[in-house]
Amino acid sequence: MIHINENFLKLKASYLFSDIAKRVAAYQAENPDKTIIKLGIGDVTEPLPQACLEAFHKAIDEMGNRDTFRGYGPEQGYPFLREAIAQHDFQNRGADVSPDEIFVSDGSKCDSGNFQEIFADDIRIAIPDPVYPVYVDTNVMAGRTGQNIDERYQNLVYLEATKENNYSPALPTEPVDLIYLCYPNNPIGVTLNKEQLNAWVDYAKENKAIILYDAAYVSFIRDEATPHSIYEIEGARDVAVEFRSFSKTAGFTGTRCAFTVIPKELKAWDKAGNEHSIHALWNRRHSTKFNGVSYPIQRAAAAVYSPEGQLETKQLTDFYLENAKLIRDAMEKLGYSCIGGDNAPYIWIHTGTDSWEFFDKLLQKAGVVCTPGSGFGRCGEGYVRISAFNSRENVVTALERITESLS
Ligand SMILES: *Cc1c(COP(=O)(O)O)cnc(C)c1O
């Protein structure tokens, strides 16, 4: 008899966004005339930048010509893209990253979910609360946790971001081996300053731990003093992996391109105490299980780094940040305390009431969909997340309706 991986049974039965979809569908069925505005899910709405689109078209034409046709490319990505990334995203900001330390992929969700595969089953893992659910669920599937009891998996160390600690989790009080951090943060929209990030790097060094640093929202940072990459911190090359994605930077959520940075210095140990290169292990894993991102998509991604691409992606993220400011201002005017929205496309709103109750109120009174904070972890209870990813028209209408129904 074939048996399943029973770790999957530990996963919480219903997925946050399907719960939301069910409630929205029920409301729509009862109110067929009402137009619902979705400020819940973290998906972009605006089309691809022109520079990306042109490079994409051109590369597709190359695929239709015998002389310029390409089959399998390098699993790690084409040099033209890896070189552009290393220069623009890292070297230009004083972060020492070379092209061969970059692994191009079809998404940071996959990379941040898959990366745990190369570590032992019994490592100790620290995960923020609230959190992007991928980090938790992939470790549950891999069997690194116990059961979920009271919204907490046994064997995980939770890094709580609460009002009391100004939404910046304290360092773990017990030793951990793998630490997931995400800045600018999804769902709470905050960033870390240099000193705070430095403390995490020092902790990792002292504990021979590794930080998985998810910087999917880096292009929303407007405060120049905020670190864009963890490699701007001294010593980070010894302890950190960084995930980046074109999804939110350039509207690639449906196009799919991302990358992971692994410095050559980064090491972990076998049970006998011998050192092993994480770069080599991931290269082995990546080239065994992945066959590269399609050529036209890598060309479209590389166009982000052209002068036109830089201008257009800045305009794109500026647009969402203006939405974010409108949302935050309107919610604050209604008396809610908010964080985020200035260097991130998410506003984290303290409702002081049950997250799902507030979600229902916003849906039923205003026809607006947000995300209940409790869906991101126990510390999200009493909060909702509103996303800036929508058209200006929809954001303005949603805020008018919210203001009318909640004041
Ligand atoms: C959107 C998002 C990503 C990007 O995922 P892709 O698979 O590259 O689209 C990564 N991390 C977080 C926290 C995100 O919200």
The ligand as a Tripos MOL2 file, in Angstrom:
@<TRIPOS>MOLECULE
LIG
   15    15     1     0     0
SMALL
NO_CHARGES

@<TRIPOS>ATOM
      1 C1          5.5600   38.3650   -3.8280 C.3       1 LIG1
      2 C2          6.5920   37.8260   -2.9170 C.ar      1 LIG1
      3 C3          7.6870   37.1310   -3.4130 C.ar      1 LIG1
      4 C4          7.8840   36.9500   -4.8960 C.3       1 LIG1
      5 O1          7.4920   35.7220   -5.3130 O.3       1 LIG1
      6 P1          7.6490   35.2820   -6.8350 P.3       1 LIG1
      7 O2          7.5270   33.8080   -6.7630 O.co2     1 LIG1
      8 O3          9.0150   35.7230   -7.2780 O.co2     1 LIG1
      9 O4          6.5550   35.9380   -7.6100 O.co2     1 LIG1
     10 C5          8.6450   36.6570   -2.5300 C.ar      1 LIG1
     11 N1          8.5370   36.8750   -1.2170 N.ar      1 LIG1
     12 C6          7.5040   37.5430   -0.7010 C.ar      1 LIG1
     13 C7          7.4610   37.7870    0.7530 C.3       1 LIG1
     14 C8          6.5010   38.0250   -1.5340 C.ar      1 LIG1
     15 O5          5.4710   38.6810   -1.0100 O.3       1 LIG1
@<TRIPOS>BOND
     1     1     2 1
     2     2     3 ar
     3     2    14 ar
     4     3     4 1
     5     3    10 ar
     6     4     5 1
     7     5     6 1
     8     6     7 2
     9     6     8 1
    10     6     9 1
    11    10    11 ar
    12    11    12 ar
    13    12    13 1
    14    12    14 ar
    15    14    15 1
@<TRIPOS>SUBSTRUCTURE
     1 LIG1         1 GROUP 0 **** ****
